[in-house]
Amino acid sequence: MHDGERKELSFSTRAVHPVEPESTDGVRPHAPPIYQTSTFLFDNVEQGARRFAGEEEGYIYSRLGNPTTRILEMTGADLENAEDGAAFASGMGAISAVLLQLLSAGDHLVAGRTLYGCTYSLMQGILPRMGVQVTFVDATDITAVKEAVRPETRVLYAETPANPSMDLVDLEAFAALGRETGATTVVDNTFMSPYLQRPLDWGIDVSVHSATKYIGGHGDVVAGLAFSSADLVAEVKEEALKDIGAILGPFDAWLLIRGLKTLPLRMEKHSTNAQTIAEWLQEHPRVSRVRYPGLPSHPQHQLARRQNPRGLYGGMLSLEMEGGFEAGRQLLDRVRLCTLAVSLGATDTLIEHPASMTHSTIDEKDQRAVGISPGLVRMSVGVEDCDDLLSDLEQAMRGL
Ligand SMILES: Cc1ncc(COP(=O)(O)O)c(C=O)c1O
């Protein structure tokens, strides 16, 4: 299928039909081949030299590029409406490579203050040690982001929805601020996946994913992806990815290509299940607060509706129990069908406690400041039968 033809097709169709590999020597397998090789053969010394000099297209060594990984990068970029993409060993591999590529000593980064714990610790620990100043702000408030910008600000960074507060960032306004100030905007799109949200469509420069989550979709691979302009992706690959080396292996890339095929189906079910569960939890007397962008009670519900025209708001939600930490702990210990585990975006429902698990790298005072109360419970709602999930929550809540 030619690029032009692909553009005519819907998301779901393109997800099912990955971009074809560049060179298959006349062999056209139905499933993409796994090029499980670290290095590639040259016909002769001249060819090797030409490839290293960039005078001839072709693979050299899998840290510099691999045909299976390339299918994933091109298919993902197509679905995210980006010119190109790069695959990494993990979401943190993608985030750190992109930031190290964009920032140098003396530069300044403005970041939304609610972030996945390791993204926060990268920005609070490693980047300042490298001479990069970081300011954390409430990114739901675009004026606060603007006020934090300095002449040396090079990057504006946010998650939306943020992990685990479920706060949203107005992508259009964030992108406009980046253009106005000359800063590159980077958005973590892990929670929504390209099926529900494409930050580049709103003018954002770079989107990053923990592809471990919805893109892989089955809880069996750790991976990262970054999407942007062809120029920026080429720079990241030629420097940060090549020299730091957090590359994705070909088998893991293959798992993600397979995961993408069912992404739309899964995201529909994750979202409808999460909506039903959020509405149920909201009515439950033992629950003091539910955070889910699909609820009219979410403070940014109107923004969620604008940014998610499909009317689907993903599978992630957070809840606070009456009775705080102890009640939250008991809920986690009493569920039988929901899986007590960190991570998210798998087919089964995962439930965890951010304060002691995913966000434990953030100290308690900062946790509170970013909306992580000791009793907060995070759910990644799976694609099980929703009635079974509700029965499990009901039995776990009974007698609390
Ligand atoms: C929003 C978000 N971004 C990034 C990451 C990091 O991804 P990985 O674990 O694949 O490195 C995570 C992990 O949970 C996450 O939830």
The ligand as an SDF file (V2000), in Angstrom:
LIG
                    3D

 16 16  0  0  0  0  0  0  0  0999 V2000
    2.8000    8.2200   32.1010 C   0  0  0  0  0  0  0  0  0  0  0  0
    4.0510    7.3700   32.0780 C   0  0  0  0  0  0  0  0  0  0  0  0
    5.1140    7.7840   31.3720 N   0  0  0  0  0  0  0  0  0  0  0  0
    6.2550    7.0670   31.3340 C   0  0  0  0  0  0  0  0  0  0  0  0
    6.4020    5.9010   32.0400 C   0  0  0  0  0  0  0  0  0  0  0  0
    7.6950    5.1410   31.9750 C   0  0  0  0  0  0  0  0  0  0  0  0
    7.5670    4.0500   31.1070 O   0  0  0  0  0  0  0  0  0  0  0  0
    8.4490    2.7260   31.1800 P   0  0  0  0  0  0  0  0  0  0  0  0
    8.0800    2.0100   32.4350 O   0  0  0  0  0  0  0  0  0  0  0  0
    8.0640    2.0020   29.9310 O   0  0  0  0  0  0  0  0  0  0  0  0
    9.8730    3.1560   31.1900 O   0  0  0  0  0  0  0  0  0  0  0  0
    5.3150    5.4120   32.7690 C   0  0  0  0  0  0  0  0  0  0  0  0
    5.4430    4.1500   33.5210 C   0  0  0  0  0  0  0  0  0  0  0  0
    4.5800    3.7650   34.2850 O   0  0  0  0  0  0  0  0  0  0  0  0
    4.1100    6.1840   32.8040 C   0  0  0  0  0  0  0  0  0  0  0  0
    3.0390    5.7720   33.5090 O   0  0  0  0  0  0  0  0  0  0  0  0
  1  2  1  0
  2  3  1  0
  2 15  2  0
  3  4  2  0
  4  5  1  0
  5  6  1  0
  5 12  2  0
  6  7  1  0
  7  8  1  0
  8  9  2  0
  8 10  1  0
  8 11  1  0
 12 13  1  0
 12 15  1  0
 13 14  2  0
 15 16  1  0
M  END
$$$$
